[in-house]
């Protein structure tokens, strides 16, 4: 067991709260992942969505598509890449919460998950920007870029703290 893992023998109430919250967030990530995959398949295969008569993909308020045949090929490709990024991001989040459930709080693999999620947010924004540019609508928020950069910064700080902790544990 590495120095960044917490012993399973530890019955700290704080660790139990972290484990319980991580379990709930992991379940939410799985539900979101399943929903995202279902809606993508429903859009391509014509399945009925659970709460509406038709599934719609909204690129911008003036560009709403109800079938893949209506979408221009470049918009469809960008939407597929963005959907793939969303699925990857949700998978990484569920992996991160699984580490937290196991009591692995400050390990390099956690930092990698957090950093990867920050990059996913930035790449999703790029896909949105390119999609809106293709339909000549540049009304887009820059908030996801700042959120992604902030998440990458937090991952870097966590990694530096982890390295400092490891160095201190190695010195006698």
N, C-alpha and C positions, 0 to 999 in steps of 0.2 A: 504494500500500500504506500503510495507516495505521500509526501509531506502535505500536499494540497488536498488530500482526501480526508474526510472526517470518518473516524472509526464507526462501524455500524453498532458497536457496543454502546456508543454515546447515546443517551436517551435525553438529550437536551430538548426542552420545549420549543426553543427557537428552531432547532433543526427539524423537529416534527412539523412545525408550521410551514417551513420552507418546503418540506417534502409534500405536505398536503396541498399547498398552493401550486406547486410544480405539477402535481398529478392533475389537478383541475385544469391548469393551463395547457398541459399536454393533451388532455381530452378535447379541449376547445380547438387546439391546433389540428387534431385528427378530424374533428367534425368539419372544420373549415376546409381542410384538404379534401375530404370526401365530397363536400358540396362543390368545391371548385372543379374537381374532376367530373362530377355528375353534370354540372351546367355546361362544361366544355363538350362533353359527349352528347348531351341533349341538343346543343346547338347544331352539331354536325349530323346527328342521326335523326333529328326531328322529333325527339321525345317530348312529351308535354312537361312543362315545368310544374312544380307542385302548386303554385299560387296564382298563376296567370294563364291566359289563354295562349300566349306566344312568348317565346324567349327572345329578348332583344339585347343586342350588343350596342352600347352607346359609346361612340368615339368622341362625339361632341353633341351639343344640343340639336344641331342641324343635321347630324349624320348618325342615324339610328338604323341598324341593320337587323332583319329578322331571319335571314338565312345566309349561309356562306356564299351562295350564288350571287347575292346582292353586293357583297363586299368586293372592292377592287383587290386584286391579288397582293399588292404591297401592303395594304391595310390589314388584310387577313394574315399575312406573314408576321407583321409587327405585333398583331394581337396574339398570335400563337406564341411568339417569343415571350411576350409579357406574361401570358398565362403560365408558360413553363417556368418563368422566373418566380412567379407567385407560388407555384407548387413547390419549387426548390426552397424558397424562403420558409414556407410552412413546414416542410420536412426538416429543415435545419433547426427551426424553433422547437419542434417536438423532440429532436435529438438533444438540444440544450436543456430542455425541461426534464428529460430523462436523466441526464447527468446530475441535475440538481436533486432529483428524487433519490438518487443513489448516494447523495451526500458529497458529490464532487463539485465543489463550489468555485475554487480558484485554480483551475488547471489550464494548461495550454490548449487543450481541446475545447474548453469553454470559450476561451478568447478567440479561437478560430471560428467557432460558431457565431459569436457575436459580430466579429469582423465581417464574415461572409454575409450575414444578414444586412449589415450596413451597405455593402456593395450591391446586394440585391435591390435595396430601396433605390439606390442611385440609378442602377440599370433600368429598373421599372420606369423611373422618371424619364430617362432617355427614350425608352420605347414610346411613352405617352407623347413626348415632345415630337418625335419623328412621325407618329400617327397623326397628330394634330397638324403638323406641317404638311403632310401629304393631302389633307383635306382643307388646307389653307385656313386654319383656325389656330392662332397662337395664344389663345386665352388659357394659360396653364399656370398653376401654382409652383413656386420654387421650394415650397416647404419640404417635400420629400428629399430634395438634395441636402438641405440643411440637417434634416433628421438623420439621413444616412451618414453624413460627415460626423455628426455628433456621436452616433453609435460607434463608428470606427475610432473616434477619439477616445471614447470610454473603453473600448477594447484595448487600445494601446496603453492607457493608464492602468488597466487591470493587469496587462501583461508585464508592465514595468514593476508594479507592486508585487506580482508573483515572483519575478526574478529577484527582487530585493529580499523578499522573504526567504527564498531558497538560499541566497548568499549568506544571510544571517544565520540560517540553520546549519550551514556548513562550517562557519567559523567557530572556533573553540574559545 
